[in-house]
Amino acid sequence: MTGNSEQTQSFRQRLVWLAIMAVPAVITAGILWVLTHSVPMTIAVPTAIWTALGVAQVWQPPNSSKQTER
């Protein structure tokens, strides 16, 4: 049971992190859409998501298994 609760906590942390990472994507999409009103959202949204993913690859979430301290 302990492992299950740890998985749930890790899952919640990941959800919170994904929500935090989604904020810049939404803001970027909004700015792109406002600045370039002629550009359809089908271009602005994937661009914002791609940008957010690029940031996500640089900044790993806390307690990430990918970051190992030596």
Rosetta blueprint (number, residue, H / E / L):
1 M L
2 T H
3 G H
4 N H
5 S H
6 E H
7 Q H
8 T H
9 Q H
10 S H
11 F H
12 R H
13 Q H
14 R H
15 L H
16 V H
17 W H
18 L H
19 A H
20 I H
21 M H
22 A H
23 V H
24 P H
25 A H
26 V H
27 I H
28 T H
29 A H
30 G H
31 I H
32 L H
33 W H
34 V H
35 L H
36 T L
37 H L
38 S L
39 V L
40 P L
41 M H
42 T H
43 I H
44 A H
45 V H
46 P H
47 T H
48 A H
49 I H
50 W H
51 T H
52 A H
53 L H
54 G H
55 V H
56 A H
57 Q H
58 V H
59 W L
60 Q L
61 P L
62 P L
63 N L
64 S L
65 S L
66 K L
67 Q L
68 T L
69 E L
70 R L
